[in-house]
Amino acid sequence: MTRIAHTDLVDADINALTDRAAMGLPEGYVEPRAERLDCYTQVAGHSAAELAALVEDPALTLEHRLAAGTALALAGDPRTRWDAPQMLPVPAGQALIGTPVDEVDELHADAARFGVQRSWVEKECPRHARPVAAFALARYPVTNAEFAVFLKDTGHPELPSNWHYGRFDPATANHPVYTVTAEAADRYALWLARRTGRRFRLPTEQEWEYAAGGPEGLRHPWGRTWNPLAANTLETGLLMASPVGAFPDGRSWCGALDMAGNVEEYTSSTYGPYPGGTLVRDDLYLRLGAYRIARGGAFNRFRDLARCQRRHGPYPRSLYAMGFRLAEDTDTSGEG
């Protein structure tokens, strides 16, 4: 199984390292977790409905859920209809956004081993209350198969850069699409809104954080303490994206899955300091200027990036697995 170094990235310039070095991996081959899906023969004969239940069954091992997810991708995943994404109601409320200043030292001390700089944590400060109107959020991020429908229907020329020769592996049809731009994510939401007559869009970063951390502003969708079984981050050792919903222990209070790990998710918000905060001129800002905020972490990044409050963005290199999920205006929603 993959052995990932956690201690040799202190004070490292992550964006000056190779992808593998930034991930704490040697340059040579390492065996990832679930290199073989030995449970596949046990699940291949199940119906699509049965497989869908198995993928999200927390009583099963991760390897069993991944095998079910692969079989489901090949059978046709009924959970991810492009024209009728599963949307979850998020009630209006007072959201606690950001990180308290007095927690910066603790969070940086924990994350420095991953190459995290103190200013990246300070970007989340200060914690402040923000009213959020009711809206709906997709249960899952947008998948490869759903994004392919958009590409075929519109002729949009921008292909995900991780689709080798412009196609995805059929076994990853129900994995979240990634290596897309924020503009492509916007175009997808606009296209789907026009095709369905519904008010799809990307969530704001405040909506995203509220849906992930809840009214209490939890650090992780499931609570304050990290749970390595609840998210597909680098520590899990898969070194690949996973079928949506395959980490059911990571379910947020509103029912959303994969809000920690798997792929990073664009929001509709552009980076700026929070009220009372300061502008952080880190690599993202110096390279991109005003950049689109992304949230949630990814399969190829350490767990710090998967905290609900962590603010990130699309630094232009292959290490950044940028995807997205949809929000939808409801009859009672408005500007949050």
Buried (B, 14 or more C-beta within 10 A) or exposed (E): EBEBEEEEBEEBEBBEBEEBBBBBBEEEEBEBBBEEBEBBEBBBEBEBEEBBBBBBBEEBEBBBBBBBBBBBBBBEBEBBEBEEBBBBBBEBBEBBBBBBBEBBEEBBEBBBBBBBBBBBBBBBBBBBEBEBBBBBBBBBBBBBBBBBBBBEEEEBEEBBEBBEEEEBEEBBBBBBBBBBBBEBBBBBBBBBBEBBEBBBBBBBBBBBBBBBBBEEBBBBBBEEEBBEEBBBBBBBBBBBBBBBBBBBBBBBBBEBBBBBBBBBBBBBBEBEEBEEBEEBEBBBBEBBEEBBBBBBBBBBBBBBBBBBBBBBBBBEEEBBBBBBBBBBBBEEBEEB
